[in-house]
Amino acid sequence: MENNSQEPKESKISPQETSSEKPLKYKEALLAYSNATLGISMVVAVLIGVGIGYGLEQLFGYKWLFWLGVFWGVSAAILNVYKAYKRQKKEFDELKNNPKYVYQKWDDDDDN
């Protein structure tokens, strides 16, 4: 007798290939969530920097280590804002090339 059971075939397509072929289903929701967390990430970055600075000050006894931690936290928050800006700029540049959003300037010379 023949064995008619069909075993599932293994896909030879990697996850990276499938994600590049299909657009993400929840891409807009993911981007909105990512942008909403910017404020939270700024606060967390500063708090982590303050915590590190406080820990270094307690460990070594130098007051300036606390301020170094504050500086690191604020720098990390600024870096988060910069990364969000670059991501948004990339999205807007993609929209700029979309024919739906192209501004067409009317030529005044055609009226004459």
Biopython code that builds the backbone (N, CA, C, O; Angstrom):
import numpy as np
from Bio.PDB.StructureBuilder import StructureBuilder

atoms = [
    (1, "MET", "N", (0.814, -1.170, 0.000)),
    (1, "MET", "CA", (0.000, 0.000, 0.000)),
    (1, "MET", "C", (0.867, 1.247, 0.000)),
    (1, "MET", "O", (1.946, 1.279, 0.593)),
    (2, "GLU", "N", (0.381, 2.250, -0.665)),
    (2, "GLU", "CA", (1.123, 3.499, -0.726)),
    (2, "GLU", "C", (0.721, 4.400, 0.425)),
    (2, "GLU", "O", (-0.419, 4.389, 0.888)),
    (3, "ASN", "N", (1.667, 5.159, 0.860)),
    (3, "ASN", "CA", (1.404, 6.118, 1.922)),
    (3, "ASN", "C", (0.947, 7.419, 1.268)),
    (3, "ASN", "O", (1.742, 8.110, 0.632)),
    (4, "ASN", "N", (-0.325, 7.752, 1.424)),
    (4, "ASN", "CA", (-0.888, 8.939, 0.792)),
    (4, "ASN", "C", (-0.823, 10.182, 1.684)),
    (4, "ASN", "O", (-1.321, 11.244, 1.308)),
    (5, "SER", "N", (-0.221, 10.054, 2.844)),
    (5, "SER", "CA", (-0.152, 11.226, 3.724)),
    (5, "SER", "C", (0.838, 12.231, 3.132)),
    (5, "SER", "O", (1.945, 11.889, 2.718)),
    (6, "GLN", "N", (0.402, 13.440, 3.115)),
    (6, "GLN", "CA", (1.267, 14.493, 2.575)),
    (6, "GLN", "C", (1.928, 15.223, 3.726)),
    (6, "GLN", "O", (1.265, 15.760, 4.613)),
    (7, "GLU", "N", (3.214, 15.229, 3.690)),
    (7, "GLU", "CA", (3.972, 15.954, 4.696)),
    (7, "GLU", "C", (4.076, 17.418, 4.271)),
    (7, "GLU", "O", (4.191, 17.713, 3.081)),
    (8, "PRO", "N", (4.035, 18.307, 5.212)),
    (8, "PRO", "CA", (4.167, 19.715, 4.829)),
    (8, "PRO", "C", (5.538, 19.966, 4.222)),
    (8, "PRO", "O", (6.567, 19.547, 4.753)),
    (9, "LYS", "N", (5.517, 20.649, 3.115)),
    (9, "LYS", "CA", (6.776, 20.970, 2.448)),
    (9, "LYS", "C", (7.422, 22.155, 3.134)),
    (9, "LYS", "O", (6.752, 23.104, 3.542)),
    (10, "GLU", "N", (8.717, 22.082, 3.249)),
    (10, "GLU", "CA", (9.450, 23.174, 3.869)),
    (10, "GLU", "C", (9.617, 24.291, 2.857)),
    (10, "GLU", "O", (9.974, 24.060, 1.702)),
    (11, "SER", "N", (9.355, 25.485, 3.304)),
    (11, "SER", "CA", (9.509, 26.638, 2.437)),
    (11, "SER", "C", (10.983, 27.019, 2.398)),
    (11, "SER", "O", (11.664, 27.054, 3.422)),
    (12, "LYS", "N", (11.448, 27.300, 1.208)),
    (12, "LYS", "CA", (12.840, 27.692, 1.056)),
    (12, "LYS", "C", (12.983, 29.207, 1.007)),
    (12, "LYS", "O", (14.064, 29.720, 0.719)),
    (13, "ILE", "N", (11.906, 29.921, 1.286)),
    (13, "ILE", "CA", (11.938, 31.368, 1.282)),
    (13, "ILE", "C", (12.200, 31.841, 2.702)),
    (13, "ILE", "O", (11.524, 31.435, 3.647)),
    (14, "SER", "N", (13.181, 32.694, 2.828)),
    (14, "SER", "CA", (13.514, 33.193, 4.161)),
    (14, "SER", "C", (12.502, 34.253, 4.576)),
    (14, "SER", "O", (11.831, 34.833, 3.722)),
    (15, "PRO", "N", (12.383, 34.515, 5.875)),
    (15, "PRO", "CA", (11.444, 35.540, 6.344)),
    (15, "PRO", "C", (11.746, 36.924, 5.774)),
    (15, "PRO", "O", (10.829, 37.724, 5.586)),
    (16, "GLN", "N", (13.015, 37.217, 5.498)),
    (16, "GLN", "CA", (13.354, 38.517, 4.943)),
    (16, "GLN", "C", (12.779, 38.672, 3.543)),
    (16, "GLN", "O", (12.342, 39.759, 3.167)),
    (17, "GLU", "N", (12.776, 37.587, 2.768)),
    (17, "GLU", "CA", (12.251, 37.666, 1.410)),
    (17, "GLU", "C", (10.747, 37.866, 1.417)),
    (17, "GLU", "O", (10.226, 38.639, 0.612)),
    (18, "THR", "N", (10.042, 37.191, 2.300)),
    (18, "THR", "CA", (8.594, 37.339, 2.320)),
    (18, "THR", "C", (8.188, 38.723, 2.803)),
    (18, "THR", "O", (7.197, 39.276, 2.327)),
    (19, "SER", "N", (8.941, 39.292, 3.744)),
    (19, "SER", "CA", (8.570, 40.608, 4.245)),
    (19, "SER", "C", (8.843, 41.689, 3.200)),
    (19, "SER", "O", (8.154, 42.709, 3.185)),
    (20, "SER", "N", (9.837, 41.486, 2.323)),
    (20, "SER", "CA", (10.111, 42.490, 1.308)),
    (20, "SER", "C", (9.122, 42.385, 0.150)),
    (20, "SER", "O", (8.906, 43.365, -0.563)),
    (21, "GLU", "N", (8.520, 41.215, -0.047)),
    (21, "GLU", "CA", (7.570, 41.051, -1.129)),
    (21, "GLU", "C", (6.195, 41.583, -0.762)),
    (21, "GLU", "O", (5.512, 42.155, -1.611)),
    (22, "LYS", "N", (5.775, 41.407, 0.480)),
    (22, "LYS", "CA", (4.460, 41.828, 0.931)),
    (22, "LYS", "C", (4.589, 43.057, 1.818)),
    (22, "LYS", "O", (5.479, 43.125, 2.666)),
    (23, "PRO", "N", (3.700, 44.030, 1.623)),
    (23, "PRO", "CA", (3.723, 45.137, 2.582)),
    (23, "PRO", "C", (3.157, 44.679, 3.922)),
    (23, "PRO", "O", (2.285, 43.812, 3.978)),
    (24, "LEU", "N", (3.659, 45.264, 4.980)),
    (24, "LEU", "CA", (3.189, 44.892, 6.301)),
    (24, "LEU", "C", (1.718, 45.271, 6.466)),
    (24, "LEU", "O", (1.287, 46.339, 6.030)),
    (25, "LYS", "N", (0.969, 44.394, 7.092)),
    (25, "LYS", "CA", (-0.465, 44.609, 7.240)),
    (25, "LYS", "C", (-0.761, 45.759, 8.189)),
    (25, "LYS", "O", (-1.680, 46.540, 7.941)),
    (26, "TYR", "N", (-0.015, 45.875, 9.251)),
    (26, "TYR", "CA", (-0.265, 46.880, 10.273)),
    (26, "TYR", "C", (0.843, 47.931, 10.313)),
    (26, "TYR", "O", (1.214, 48.400, 11.389)),
    (27, "LYS", "N", (1.366, 48.296, 9.160)),
    (27, "LYS", "CA", (2.486, 49.227, 9.097)),
    (27, "LYS", "C", (2.102, 50.596, 9.666)),
    (27, "LYS", "O", (2.876, 51.192, 10.416)),
    (28, "GLU", "N", (0.911, 51.099, 9.316)),
    (28, "GLU", "CA", (0.491, 52.412, 9.798)),
    (28, "GLU", "C", (0.341, 52.410, 11.321)),
    (28, "GLU", "O", (0.757, 53.359, 11.986)),
    (29, "ALA", "N", (-0.246, 51.362, 11.867)),
    (29, "ALA", "CA", (-0.414, 51.275, 13.317)),
    (29, "ALA", "C", (0.940, 51.186, 14.011)),
    (29, "ALA", "O", (1.138, 51.787, 15.066)),
    (30, "LEU", "N", (1.861, 50.447, 13.429)),
    (30, "LEU", "CA", (3.194, 50.314, 13.998)),
    (30, "LEU", "C", (3.929, 51.648, 13.986)),
    (30, "LEU", "O", (4.612, 51.990, 14.952)),
    (31, "LEU", "N", (3.795, 52.404, 12.900)),
    (31, "LEU", "CA", (4.445, 53.705, 12.831)),
    (31, "LEU", "C", (3.824, 54.688, 13.817)),
    (31, "LEU", "O", (4.538, 55.478, 14.435)),
    (32, "ALA", "N", (2.513, 54.646, 13.969)),
    (32, "ALA", "CA", (1.849, 55.526, 14.935)),
    (32, "ALA", "C", (2.303, 55.189, 16.356)),
    (32, "ALA", "O", (2.558, 56.085, 17.161)),
    (33, "TYR", "N", (2.400, 53.910, 16.654)),
    (33, "TYR", "CA", (2.873, 53.482, 17.976)),
    (33, "TYR", "C", (4.308, 53.932, 18.199)),
    (33, "TYR", "O", (4.663, 54.386, 19.287)),
    (34, "SER", "N", (5.130, 53.804, 17.167)),
    (34, "SER", "CA", (6.523, 54.198, 17.271)),
    (34, "SER", "C", (6.648, 55.695, 17.537)),
    (34, "SER", "O", (7.478, 56.121, 18.340)),
    (35, "ASN", "N", (5.829, 56.484, 16.866)),
    (35, "ASN", "CA", (5.883, 57.931, 17.067)),
    (35, "ASN", "C", (5.315, 58.327, 18.427)),
    (35, "ASN", "O", (5.784, 59.298, 19.021)),
    (36, "ALA", "N", (4.331, 57.609, 18.931)),
    (36, "ALA", "CA", (3.738, 57.926, 20.227)),
    (36, "ALA", "C", (4.700, 57.621, 21.365)),
    (36, "ALA", "O", (4.615, 58.237, 22.428)),
    (37, "THR", "N", (5.584, 56.708, 21.164)),
    (37, "THR", "CA", (6.508, 56.344, 22.229)),
    (37, "THR", "C", (7.725, 57.256, 22.296)),
    (37, "THR", "O", (8.587, 57.067, 23.154)),
    (38, "LEU", "N", (7.809, 58.232, 21.417)),
    (38, "LEU", "CA", (8.963, 59.129, 21.416)),
    (38, "LEU", "C", (9.071, 59.887, 22.734)),
    (38, "LEU", "O", (10.155, 59.969, 23.311)),
    (39, "GLY", "N", (7.973, 60.435, 23.213)),
    (39, "GLY", "CA", (7.994, 61.167, 24.479)),
    (39, "GLY", "C", (8.379, 60.285, 25.644)),
    (39, "GLY", "O", (9.133, 60.695, 26.527)),
    (40, "ILE", "N", (7.855, 59.068, 25.643)),
    (40, "ILE", "CA", (8.186, 58.136, 26.719)),
    (40, "ILE", "C", (9.666, 57.777, 26.674)),
    (40, "ILE", "O", (10.323, 57.695, 27.711)),
    (41, "SER", "N", (10.186, 57.563, 25.471)),
    (41, "SER", "CA", (11.599, 57.187, 25.366)),
    (41, "SER", "C", (12.508, 58.332, 25.797)),
    (41, "SER", "O", (13.597, 58.093, 26.318)),
    (42, "MET", "N", (12.074, 59.572, 25.587)),
    (42, "MET", "CA", (12.885, 60.702, 26.037)),
    (42, "MET", "C", (12.962, 60.741, 27.561)),
    (42, "MET", "O", (14.037, 60.934, 28.130)),
    (43, "VAL", "N", (11.826, 60.558, 28.211)),
    (43, "VAL", "CA", (11.800, 60.569, 29.671)),
    (43, "VAL", "C", (12.621, 59.413, 30.230)),
    (43, "VAL", "O", (13.387, 59.590, 31.177)),
    (44, "VAL", "N", (12.461, 58.248, 29.653)),
    (44, "VAL", "CA", (13.191, 57.073, 30.131)),
    (44, "VAL", "C", (14.694, 57.260, 29.931)),
    (44, "VAL", "O", (15.481, 56.886, 30.800)),
    (45, "ALA", "N", (15.100, 57.832, 28.800)),
    (45, "ALA", "CA", (16.532, 58.052, 28.557)),
    (45, "ALA", "C", (17.128, 58.980, 29.605)),
    (45, "ALA", "O", (18.222, 58.728, 30.110)),
    (46, "VAL", "N", (16.417, 60.050, 29.932)),
    (46, "VAL", "CA", (16.919, 60.985, 30.941)),
    (46, "VAL", "C", (16.963, 60.306, 32.313)),
    (46, "VAL", "O", (17.932, 60.467, 33.055)),
    (47, "LEU", "N", (15.920, 59.551, 32.647)),
    (47, "LEU", "CA", (15.900, 58.871, 33.951)),
    (47, "LEU", "C", (17.019, 57.838, 34.068)),
    (47, "LEU", "O", (17.631, 57.706, 35.128)),
    (48, "ILE", "N", (17.283, 57.119, 33.005)),
    (48, "ILE", "CA", (18.378, 56.145, 33.033)),
    (48, "ILE", "C", (19.716, 56.864, 33.204)),
    (48, "ILE", "O", (20.572, 56.416, 33.967)),
    (49, "GLY", "N", (19.894, 57.989, 32.488)),
    (49, "GLY", "CA", (21.124, 58.764, 32.641)),
    (49, "GLY", "C", (21.296, 59.281, 34.054)),
    (49, "GLY", "O", (22.393, 59.229, 34.610)),
    (50, "VAL", "N", (20.207, 59.785, 34.642)),
    (50, "VAL", "CA", (20.268, 60.273, 36.028)),
    (50, "VAL", "C", (20.594, 59.115, 36.970)),
    (50, "VAL", "O", (21.388, 59.267, 37.898)),
    (51, "GLY", "N", (19.983, 57.965, 36.729)),
    (51, "GLY", "CA", (20.264, 56.797, 37.570)),
    (51, "GLY", "C", (21.709, 56.356, 37.482)),
    (51, "GLY", "O", (22.330, 56.033, 38.495)),
    (52, "ILE", "N", (22.235, 56.344, 36.293)),
    (52, "ILE", "CA", (23.643, 55.964, 36.118)),
    (52, "ILE", "C", (24.542, 56.989, 36.793)),
    (52, "ILE", "O", (25.502, 56.625, 37.473)),
    (53, "GLY", "N", (24.235, 58.272, 36.607)),
    (53, "GLY", "CA", (25.034, 59.318, 37.240)),
    (53, "GLY", "C", (24.984, 59.237, 38.753)),
    (53, "GLY", "O", (26.006, 59.387, 39.423)),
    (54, "TYR", "N", (23.797, 59.000, 39.292)),
    (54, "TYR", "CA", (23.659, 58.877, 40.741)),
    (54, "TYR", "C", (24.442, 57.663, 41.256)),
    (54, "TYR", "O", (25.114, 57.736, 42.285)),
    (55, "GLY", "N", (24.343, 56.549, 40.526)),
    (55, "GLY", "CA", (25.078, 55.344, 40.928)),
    (55, "GLY", "C", (26.582, 55.559, 40.898)),
    (55, "GLY", "O", (27.291, 55.116, 41.802)),
    (56, "LEU", "N", (27.078, 56.239, 39.857)),
    (56, "LEU", "CA", (28.515, 56.510, 39.775)),
    (56, "LEU", "C", (28.960, 57.461, 40.883)),
    (56, "LEU", "O", (30.046, 57.319, 41.445)),
    (57, "GLU", "N", (28.094, 58.442, 41.189)),
    (57, "GLU", "CA", (28.442, 59.366, 42.272)),
    (57, "GLU", "C", (28.521, 58.636, 43.607)),
    (57, "GLU", "O", (29.434, 58.889, 44.393)),
    (58, "GLN", "N", (27.580, 57.735, 43.875)),
    (58, "GLN", "CA", (27.588, 56.985, 45.124)),
    (58, "GLN", "C", (28.770, 56.019, 45.187)),
    (58, "GLN", "O", (29.333, 55.773, 46.254)),
    (59, "LEU", "N", (29.134, 55.478, 44.027)),
    (59, "LEU", "CA", (30.211, 54.502, 43.970)),
    (59, "LEU", "C", (31.584, 55.154, 44.154)),
    (59, "LEU", "O", (32.427, 54.647, 44.894)),
    (60, "PHE", "N", (31.799, 56.288, 43.469)),
    (60, "PHE", "CA", (33.122, 56.901, 43.491)),
    (60, "PHE", "C", (33.205, 58.179, 44.331)),
    (60, "PHE", "O", (34.301, 58.604, 44.697)),
    (61, "GLY", "N", (32.063, 58.793, 44.639)),
    (61, "GLY", "CA", (32.068, 59.962, 45.501)),
    (61, "GLY", "C", (32.317, 61.292, 44.821)),
    (61, "GLY", "O", (32.511, 62.295, 45.507)),
    (62, "TYR", "N", (32.321, 61.340, 43.498)),
    (62, "TYR", "CA", (32.535, 62.597, 42.788)),
    (62, "TYR", "C", (31.197, 63.142, 42.305)),
    (62, "TYR", "O", (30.438, 62.442, 41.636)),
    (63, "LYS", "N", (30.912, 64.399, 42.649)),
    (63, "LYS", "CA", (29.634, 65.026, 42.292)),
    (63, "LYS", "C", (29.485, 65.194, 40.774)),
    (63, "LYS", "O", (28.372, 65.117, 40.253)),
    (64, "TRP", "N", (30.573, 65.418, 40.077)),
    (64, "TRP", "CA", (30.496, 65.654, 38.647)),
    (64, "TRP", "C", (30.069, 64.403, 37.872)),
    (64, "TRP", "O", (29.621, 64.517, 36.731)),
    (65, "LEU", "N", (30.198, 63.221, 38.463)),
    (65, "LEU", "CA", (29.749, 62.000, 37.780)),
    (65, "LEU", "C", (28.226, 61.971, 37.647)),
    (65, "LEU", "O", (27.687, 61.423, 36.686)),
    (66, "PHE", "N", (27.536, 62.574, 38.631)),
    (66, "PHE", "CA", (26.082, 62.684, 38.519)),
    (66, "PHE", "C", (25.713, 63.516, 37.297)),
    (66, "PHE", "O", (24.840, 63.134, 36.518)),
    (67, "TRP", "N", (26.377, 64.649, 37.136)),
    (67, "TRP", "CA", (26.079, 65.529, 36.006)),
    (67, "TRP", "C", (26.504, 64.911, 34.680)),
    (67, "TRP", "O", (25.912, 65.203, 33.641)),
    (68, "LEU", "N", (27.513, 64.069, 34.709)),
    (68, "LEU", "CA", (27.884, 63.337, 33.504)),
    (68, "LEU", "C", (26.755, 62.385, 33.093)),
    (68, "LEU", "O", (26.441, 62.265, 31.908)),
    (69, "GLY", "N", (26.155, 61.719, 34.065)),
    (69, "GLY", "CA", (25.018, 60.842, 33.789)),
    (69, "GLY", "C", (23.822, 61.611, 33.252)),
    (69, "GLY", "O", (23.141, 61.148, 32.336)),
    (70, "VAL", "N", (23.564, 62.798, 33.827)),
    (70, "VAL", "CA", (22.471, 63.644, 33.322)),
    (70, "VAL", "C", (22.749, 64.026, 31.876)),
    (70, "VAL", "O", (21.850, 63.991, 31.037)),
    (71, "PHE", "N", (23.984, 64.388, 31.586)),
    (71, "PHE", "CA", (24.364, 64.739, 30.213)),
    (71, "PHE", "C", (24.146, 63.569, 29.273)),
    (71, "PHE", "O", (23.625, 63.749, 28.172)),
    (72, "TRP", "N", (24.541, 62.357, 29.695)),
    (72, "TRP", "CA", (24.332, 61.173, 28.853)),
    (72, "TRP", "C", (22.844, 60.934, 28.599)),
    (72, "TRP", "O", (22.447, 60.589, 27.486)),
    (73, "GLY", "N", (22.030, 61.118, 29.625)),
    (73, "GLY", "CA", (20.593, 60.913, 29.469)),
    (73, "GLY", "C", (19.969, 61.913, 28.509)),
    (73, "GLY", "O", (19.174, 61.543, 27.645)),
    (74, "VAL", "N", (20.332, 63.176, 28.661)),
    (74, "VAL", "CA", (19.799, 64.206, 27.767)),
    (74, "VAL", "C", (20.301, 63.977, 26.341)),
    (74, "VAL", "O", (19.553, 64.166, 25.382)),
    (75, "SER", "N", (21.551, 63.574, 26.202)),
    (75, "SER", "CA", (22.096, 63.267, 24.870)),
    (75, "SER", "C", (21.355, 62.102, 24.222)),
    (75, "SER", "O", (21.080, 62.129, 23.023)),
    (76, "ALA", "N", (21.037, 61.095, 25.001)),
    (76, "ALA", "CA", (20.290, 59.955, 24.470)),
    (76, "ALA", "C", (18.884, 60.378, 24.047)),
    (76, "ALA", "O", (18.369, 59.891, 23.041)),
    (77, "ALA", "N", (18.261, 61.279, 24.807)),
    (77, "ALA", "CA", (16.933, 61.775, 24.446)),
    (77, "ALA", "C", (16.994, 62.563, 23.141)),
    (77, "ALA", "O", (16.119, 62.416, 22.288)),
    (78, "ILE", "N", (18.010, 63.390, 22.981)),
    (78, "ILE", "CA", (18.176, 64.147, 21.738)),
    (78, "ILE", "C", (18.427, 63.201, 20.568)),
    (78, "ILE", "O", (17.921, 63.426, 19.468)),
    (79, "LEU", "N", (19.198, 62.153, 20.797)),
    (79, "LEU", "CA", (19.445, 61.167, 19.749)),
    (79, "LEU", "C", (18.145, 60.469, 19.338)),
    (79, "LEU", "O", (17.941, 60.204, 18.153)),
    (80, "ASN", "N", (17.272, 60.171, 20.288)),
    (80, "ASN", "CA", (15.974, 59.576, 19.970)),
    (80, "ASN", "C", (15.140, 60.505, 19.101)),
    (80, "ASN", "O", (14.498, 60.056, 18.152)),
    (81, "VAL", "N", (15.144, 61.791, 19.416)),
    (81, "VAL", "CA", (14.400, 62.761, 18.608)),
    (81, "VAL", "C", (14.981, 62.831, 17.199)),
    (81, "VAL", "O", (14.234, 62.886, 16.221)),
    (82, "TYR", "N", (16.303, 62.828, 17.091)),
    (82, "TYR", "CA", (16.955, 62.882, 15.780)),
    (82, "TYR", "C", (16.602, 61.656, 14.935)),
    (82, "TYR", "O", (16.334, 61.782, 13.740)),
    (83, "LYS", "N", (16.601, 60.482, 15.548)),
    (83, "LYS", "CA", (16.251, 59.266, 14.811)),
    (83, "LYS", "C", (14.800, 59.299, 14.344)),
    (83, "LYS", "O", (14.493, 58.864, 13.234)),
    (84, "ALA", "N", (13.907, 59.814, 15.190)),
    (84, "ALA", "CA", (12.505, 59.935, 14.804)),
    (84, "ALA", "C", (12.359, 60.932, 13.657)),
    (84, "ALA", "O", (11.568, 60.715, 12.739)),
    (85, "TYR", "N", (13.116, 62.018, 13.710)),
    (85, "TYR", "CA", (13.097, 63.009, 12.634)),
    (85, "TYR", "C", (13.553, 62.394, 11.312)),
    (85, "TYR", "O", (12.917, 62.598, 10.278)),
    (86, "LYS", "N", (14.645, 61.648, 11.348)),
    (86, "LYS", "CA", (15.152, 61.019, 10.126)),
    (86, "LYS", "C", (14.140, 60.034, 9.552)),
    (86, "LYS", "O", (13.971, 59.953, 8.335)),
    (87, "ARG", "N", (13.462, 59.281, 10.428)),
    (87, "ARG", "CA", (12.453, 58.319, 9.980)),
    (87, "ARG", "C", (11.279, 59.042, 9.322)),
    (87, "ARG", "O", (10.794, 58.616, 8.274)),
    (88, "GLN", "N", (10.823, 60.135, 9.937)),
    (88, "GLN", "CA", (9.719, 60.900, 9.360)),
    (88, "GLN", "C", (10.127, 61.552, 8.050)),
    (88, "GLN", "O", (9.340, 61.584, 7.105)),
    (89, "LYS", "N", (11.339, 62.068, 7.981)),
    (89, "LYS", "CA", (11.814, 62.694, 6.741)),
    (89, "LYS", "C", (11.862, 61.684, 5.613)),
    (89, "LYS", "O", (11.520, 62.009, 4.476)),
    (90, "LYS", "N", (12.279, 60.472, 5.908)),
    (90, "LYS", "CA", (12.317, 59.425, 4.897)),
    (90, "LYS", "C", (10.910, 59.127, 4.386)),
    (90, "LYS", "O", (10.710, 58.946, 3.185)),
    (91, "GLU", "N", (9.936, 59.076, 5.297)),
    (91, "GLU", "CA", (8.559, 58.817, 4.895)),
    (91, "GLU", "C", (8.012, 59.951, 4.031)),
    (91, "GLU", "O", (7.333, 59.706, 3.034)),
    (92, "PHE", "N", (8.307, 61.191, 4.415)),
    (92, "PHE", "CA", (7.830, 62.326, 3.637)),
    (92, "PHE", "C", (8.507, 62.401, 2.278)),
    (92, "PHE", "O", (7.884, 62.814, 1.299)),
    (93, "ASP", "N", (9.771, 62.009, 2.205)),
    (93, "ASP", "CA", (10.450, 61.977, 0.911)),
    (93, "ASP", "C", (9.826, 60.936, -0.012)),
    (93, "ASP", "O", (9.757, 61.140, -1.224)),
    (94, "GLU", "N", (9.372, 59.823, 0.558)),
    (94, "GLU", "CA", (8.679, 58.824, -0.252)),
    (94, "GLU", "C", (7.355, 59.380, -0.757)),
    (94, "GLU", "O", (6.967, 59.112, -1.894)),
    (95, "LEU", "N", (6.657, 60.151, 0.073)),
    (95, "LEU", "CA", (5.401, 60.764, -0.355)),
    (95, "LEU", "C", (5.633, 61.835, -1.409)),
    (95, "LEU", "O", (4.791, 62.044, -2.282)),
    (96, "LYS", "N", (6.767, 62.512, -1.333)),
    (96, "LYS", "CA", (7.079, 63.565, -2.295)),
    (96, "LYS", "C", (7.144, 63.000, -3.711)),
    (96, "LYS", "O", (6.769, 63.682, -4.665)),
    (97, "ASN", "N", (7.610, 61.776, -3.855)),
    (97, "ASN", "CA", (7.724, 61.155, -5.172)),
    (97, "ASN", "C", (6.433, 60.500, -5.632)),
    (97, "ASN", "O", (6.342, 60.038, -6.769)),
    (98, "ASN", "N", (5.441, 60.458, -4.766)),
    (98, "ASN", "CA", (4.152, 59.869, -5.119)),
    (98, "ASN", "C", (3.400, 60.843, -6.019)),
    (98, "ASN", "O", (3.229, 62.006, -5.653)),
    (99, "PRO", "N", (2.944, 60.391, -7.195)),
    (99, "PRO", "CA", (2.256, 61.300, -8.126)),
    (99, "PRO", "C", (0.995, 61.918, -7.535)),
    (99, "PRO", "O", (0.569, 62.986, -7.977)),
    (100, "LYS", "N", (0.404, 61.282, -6.568)),
    (100, "LYS", "CA", (-0.809, 61.796, -5.949)),
    (100, "LYS", "C", (-0.556, 63.117, -5.218)),
    (100, "LYS", "O", (-1.458, 63.947, -5.114)),
    (101, "TYR", "N", (0.646, 63.312, -4.720)),
    (101, "TYR", "CA", (0.964, 64.481, -3.916)),
    (101, "TYR", "C", (1.893, 65.469, -4.617)),
    (101, "TYR", "O", (2.415, 66.381, -3.976)),
    (102, "VAL", "N", (2.105, 65.303, -5.901)),
    (102, "VAL", "CA", (3.001, 66.202, -6.627)),
    (102, "VAL", "C", (2.268, 67.515, -6.890)),
    (102, "VAL", "O", (1.135, 67.524, -7.372)),
    (103, "TYR", "N", (2.925, 68.605, -6.570)),
    (103, "TYR", "CA", (2.362, 69.930, -6.814)),
    (103, "TYR", "C", (2.672, 70.309, -8.250)),
    (103, "TYR", "O", (3.826, 70.290, -8.680)),
    (104, "GLN", "N", (1.621, 70.652, -8.985)),
    (104, "GLN", "CA", (1.817, 71.047, -10.376)),
    (104, "GLN", "C", (1.653, 72.551, -10.477)),
    (104, "GLN", "O", (0.583, 73.098, -10.207)),
    (105, "LYS", "N", (2.707, 73.193, -10.862)),
    (105, "LYS", "CA", (2.671, 74.637, -10.985)),
    (105, "LYS", "C", (2.131, 74.986, -12.364)),
    (105, "LYS", "O", (2.604, 74.482, -13.382)),
    (106, "TRP", "N", (1.142, 75.850, -12.375)),
    (106, "TRP", "CA", (0.553, 76.266, -13.635)),
    (106, "TRP", "C", (1.449, 77.327, -14.250)),
    (106, "TRP", "O", (1.926, 78.240, -13.577)),
    (107, "ASP", "N", (1.656, 77.179, -15.524)),
    (107, "ASP", "CA", (2.519, 78.101, -16.246)),
    (107, "ASP", "C", (1.679, 79.292, -16.707)),
    (107, "ASP", "O", (0.713, 79.110, -17.448)),
    (108, "ASP", "N", (2.031, 80.511, -16.280)),
    (108, "ASP", "CA", (1.277, 81.709, -16.650)),
    (108, "ASP", "C", (1.466, 82.064, -18.126)),
    (108, "ASP", "O", (0.637, 82.772, -18.698)),
    (109, "ASP", "N", (2.520, 81.591, -18.734)),
    (109, "ASP", "CA", (2.784, 81.922, -20.134)),
    (109, "ASP", "C", (1.770, 81.262, -21.071)),
    (109, "ASP", "O", (1.584, 81.721, -22.198)),
    (110, "ASP", "N", (1.120, 80.201, -20.621)),
    (110, "ASP", "CA", (0.152, 79.505, -21.477)),
    (110, "ASP", "C", (-1.127, 80.314, -21.667)),
    (110, "ASP", "O", (-1.872, 80.076, -22.618)),
    (111, "ASP", "N", (-1.389, 81.268, -20.771)),
    (111, "ASP", "CA", (-2.608, 82.066, -20.877)),
    (111, "ASP", "C", (-2.539, 83.083, -21.999)),
    (111, "ASP", "O", (-3.584, 83.524, -22.478)),
    (112, "ASN", "N", (-1.365, 83.470, -22.431)),
    (112, "ASN", "CA", (-1.215, 84.508, -23.462)),
    (112, "ASN", "C", (-1.474, 83.981, -24.818)),
    (112, "ASN", "O", (-1.389, 84.725, -25.795)),
]
sb = StructureBuilder()
sb.init_structure("model")
sb.init_model(0)
sb.init_chain("A")
sb.init_seg("    ")
for serial, (resi, resn, name, xyz) in enumerate(atoms, 1):
    if name == "N":
        sb.init_residue(resn, " ", resi, " ")
    sb.init_atom(name, np.array(xyz, "f"), 0.0, 1.0, " ", f" {name:<3s}", serial, name[0])
structure = sb.get_structure()
